[in-house]
Amino acid sequence: MSAKVDLYNTAYSNYELDVYRRVRIETYGEDLGQTSWVTAEESSRIPELLELTPDSFVLEIGTGSGRYALRIAERIGCRILGFDINPHGVRNANQLAQSNNLGSLARFDECDVSKGLGFPDNTFDAAFSNDVMTHIPGRPAVLRELFRVLKPGGRLLFSDGLVIGGILSHEEIAARSSIGYYAFSPPGENERLLQAAGFQLISATDTTKAAAEIARRWREARNRSKNKEELIAAEGQDNFDGLQRFLACAYQLTSEKRLLRVVYLARKQAH
């Protein structure tokens, strides 16, 4: 069995270290504080898919370092609330909001969304979650909560990088799950859960090939000699090695399409 390794605490608590910035740029082509499988092209399309305007109030589930939410707030001029369970990420996100004079548009709170969202019905115009739903227990209840807090006509976008596409061994499941809680889903299950929660599915887009490429580039960027030396100093040898095994496994399973990544876009129908 693979030992548990720490991705998120190291990524967010060391956010300002130059080596992490270099790795993000080498992996994604830009630095948005990413720890996901979202390409730059995909991230640029999300505001359009969600039909965001300056009047929108947007919810992000799993905001991480906050950089992507802040980009949306700055470019669109909309208000955005980001939730994350990681205190390092939330603290970093709020600091970035203040230092970029975006505190009036963007706020970030520590929240376990599996326990509910705590907002009145019909609060948000849109919601999104990049590669985070797999970490949250009780997906049917989370989707029902998202449906409840969205306004009629509001859109939801989320990605699932753990849709089962082929045979997986228990060793592979353990390695792919080594950084925390993960829920694997069979094909068609997210579509079923969205419908059961009341959503109308607009699209389900397979982005597995792009996810595999990110996993490959991320692992290679971390393994370059200068980056590797600095990352081991920040993370420790065991954690560095564990994250490299995780990324190698993610690449193998997605490149062989035994695990698929799918982006779902749905709408709360107006009555």
C-alpha positions in Angstrom: 0.0 0.0 0.0 1.2 3.6 -0.7 1.9 5.7 2.3 -0.1 9.0 2.6 1.7 12.0 1.3 1.0 15.7 1.6 0.2 17.7 -1.5 -2.0 20.5 -0.4 -0.4 21.7 2.9 3.0 21.8 1.2 1.7 23.6 -1.9 -0.3 26.2 0.0 2.0 26.8 3.0 5.0 27.2 0.6 3.0 29.1 -2.0 5.4 32.0 -2.1 8.5 30.0 -2.6 10.0 30.6 -6.0 10.4 26.9 -6.8 6.6 26.3 -6.6 6.0 29.2 -8.9 8.5 27.8 -11.4 6.9 24.4 -11.2 3.4 25.8 -11.8 4.6 27.8 -14.8 6.5 24.8 -16.3 3.4 22.6 -15.8 0.5 24.9 -16.8 2.2 27.7 -18.7 1.0 30.3 -16.2 0.9 30.7 -12.4 -2.6 30.6 -10.9 -1.5 28.6 -7.8 -2.8 25.4 -9.4 -2.8 21.9 -7.9 -5.3 20.6 -10.5 -5.7 19.0 -13.9 -7.1 22.2 -15.5 -5.3 23.5 -18.5 -4.9 27.2 -19.2 -7.3 26.8 -22.2 -9.9 25.2 -20.0 -9.6 27.8 -17.2 -10.0 30.6 -19.7 -13.4 29.1 -20.9 -15.0 28.6 -17.5 -16.4 32.2 -17.2 -18.0 31.9 -20.6 -19.5 28.5 -19.9 -20.9 29.8 -16.6 -22.3 32.9 -18.5 -20.7 35.2 -15.9 -21.4 39.0 -16.0 -20.3 41.8 -13.7 -23.6 41.3 -11.8 -22.9 37.6 -11.0 -22.4 36.3 -7.5 -20.3 33.1 -7.9 -19.4 30.2 -5.6 -16.2 28.2 -6.0 -15.9 24.9 -4.1 -12.2 24.1 -3.4 -10.6 27.5 -4.1 -7.1 26.4 -3.2 -4.7 29.4 -3.2 -7.4 31.7 -4.6 -5.5 32.9 -7.6 -8.0 31.6 -10.2 -11.0 33.0 -8.3 -9.3 36.4 -8.1 -8.6 36.3 -11.9 -12.3 35.8 -12.5 -13.2 38.6 -10.1 -10.7 41.0 -11.7 -11.5 40.1 -15.4 -15.3 39.9 -15.1 -15.9 42.3 -12.2 -18.2 39.8 -10.5 -18.4 38.9 -6.8 -17.0 35.6 -5.8 -16.9 33.5 -2.6 -14.4 30.7 -2.4 -14.6 27.8 0.0 -11.8 25.4 0.9 -11.1 23.1 3.8 -7.4 23.8 3.9 -6.6 26.8 6.2 -3.3 27.5 4.5 -5.1 28.0 1.1 -7.8 30.2 2.6 -5.3 32.4 4.4 -3.2 32.8 1.3 -6.3 33.5 -0.8 -7.5 36.3 1.5 -4.0 37.8 1.6 -3.9 37.8 -2.2 -7.3 39.4 -2.4 -6.2 42.3 -0.1 -2.8 42.8 -1.7 -4.5 43.0 -5.2 -7.2 45.4 -4.0 -9.9 42.8 -4.7 -11.3 42.4 -1.2 -14.6 44.1 -2.2 -15.2 41.4 -4.9 -13.6 38.2 -3.5 -13.8 36.5 -0.1 -12.5 33.1 1.0 -13.7 31.0 3.9 -12.7 27.7 5.5 -15.6 25.3 5.1 -16.4 21.6 5.0 -19.0 21.7 2.2 -20.0 18.1 2.9 -21.8 19.5 6.0 -23.9 22.0 4.1 -23.4 25.4 2.6 -25.3 27.6 5.1 -26.8 30.0 2.6 -30.4 30.8 1.7 -32.0 29.3 -1.3 -31.3 31.0 -4.7 -28.2 32.9 -3.5 -25.7 32.4 -6.3 -25.8 32.9 -10.0 -23.2 30.2 -10.7 -20.9 27.7 -9.0 -17.9 25.8 -10.1 -15.4 23.3 -8.7 -12.2 22.3 -10.4 -11.1 18.7 -9.5 -12.4 18.9 -5.9 -15.6 17.0 -5.9 -13.6 13.7 -5.7 -12.3 14.8 -2.3 -15.7 15.5 -0.8 -17.8 12.8 0.9 -21.5 12.6 0.2 -21.6 13.9 -3.4 -25.4 13.5 -3.7 -26.0 15.8 -0.8 -23.4 18.3 -2.0 -25.1 18.5 -5.4 -28.5 18.9 -3.8 -27.1 21.8 -1.7 -25.6 23.4 -4.8 -28.9 23.1 -6.6 -30.6 24.7 -3.6 -28.3 27.8 -3.3 -28.2 28.4 -7.1 -30.8 30.8 -8.6 -33.1 29.5 -11.2 -31.2 29.5 -14.5 -27.9 29.3 -12.6 -25.1 27.1 -13.9 -22.8 24.6 -12.2 -19.5 23.3 -13.6 -17.4 20.7 -12.0 -14.7 18.2 -13.1 -14.2 14.6 -12.0 -10.8 13.1 -12.7 -11.7 9.7 -11.2 -14.3 8.3 -13.6 -13.4 4.6 -14.0 -12.5 3.7 -17.5 -10.9 0.3 -17.1 -9.4 -2.2 -14.7 -7.6 -0.8 -11.7 -5.5 -2.8 -9.2 -5.7 -2.1 -5.5 -2.1 -0.9 -5.6 -3.0 1.6 -8.3 -6.1 2.8 -6.4 -3.9 3.2 -3.2 -1.2 5.2 -5.1 -3.8 7.4 -6.8 -5.5 8.1 -3.4 -2.3 8.7 -1.5 -2.8 12.4 -1.1 -6.1 12.2 0.7 -9.8 11.2 0.6 -10.9 10.2 -2.9 -14.2 8.9 -4.4 -14.0 7.0 -7.6 -17.2 6.9 -9.8 -18.5 4.7 -12.6 -19.3 6.1 -16.0 -22.7 7.8 -16.0 -22.9 8.2 -12.2 -22.3 12.0 -12.2 -25.0 12.4 -14.9 -27.4 10.4 -12.7 -26.6 12.4 -9.6 -27.0 15.7 -11.3 -30.4 14.7 -12.6 -31.4 13.4 -9.2 -30.4 16.7 -7.6 -32.7 18.5 -10.1 -30.1 19.8 -12.6 -30.4 19.7 -16.4 -27.1 18.4 -17.9 -25.8 20.7 -20.7 -22.5 18.8 -21.5 -20.1 16.2 -20.3 -16.7 16.7 -21.9 -13.9 14.2 -21.7 -10.6 16.0 -21.0 -8.5 12.9 -20.1 -5.8 13.4 -22.6 -5.1 17.0 -21.3 -5.1 15.7 -17.7 -2.5 13.1 -18.6 -0.3 15.7 -20.2 -0.5 17.9 -17.0 0.5 14.9 -14.8 3.5 14.3 -17.1 4.6 17.9 -17.1 4.0 18.4 -13.4 6.1 15.3 -12.5 8.9 16.3 -14.9 9.0 19.9 -13.7 9.3 18.8 -10.1 12.1 16.4 -11.1 14.4 18.9 -12.8 17.6 19.2 -10.9 17.3 22.7 -9.4 13.6 22.3 -8.7 14.1 18.8 -7.2 16.8 20.0 -4.8 14.6 23.0 -3.5 11.5 20.9 -3.3 13.2 18.2 -1.2 14.4 21.0 1.1 10.8 22.3 1.5 8.9 19.0 1.6 11.4 16.4 2.8 12.7 13.4 0.7 9.9 11.0 1.6 7.1 13.4 0.7 8.9 14.4 -2.5 9.2 10.8 -3.5 5.6 10.1 -2.6 4.3 13.0 -4.7 6.4 11.8 -7.6 4.8 8.3 -7.3 1.4 9.9 -7.1 2.0 11.9 -10.3 3.5 8.9 -12.1 0.4 6.9 -11.2 -2.0 9.7 -12.3 -0.2 9.9 -15.7 -0.2 6.2 -16.3 -3.9 5.7 -15.5 -5.1 8.7 -17.5 -2.8 8.1 -20.5 -4.1 4.5 -20.6 -7.7 5.8 -20.1 -8.2 3.6 -17.2 -9.2 6.7 -15.2 -11.0 9.4 -17.1 -11.4 13.1 -16.4 -14.8 14.6 -17.4 -16.0 18.2 -17.0 -19.7 18.5 -16.3 -21.8 21.6 -17.1 -25.4 21.7 -15.8 -28.2 24.2 -15.2 -30.8 24.8 -12.6 -33.8 25.2 -14.8 -35.9 28.4 -14.4 -39.5 27.7 -13.6 
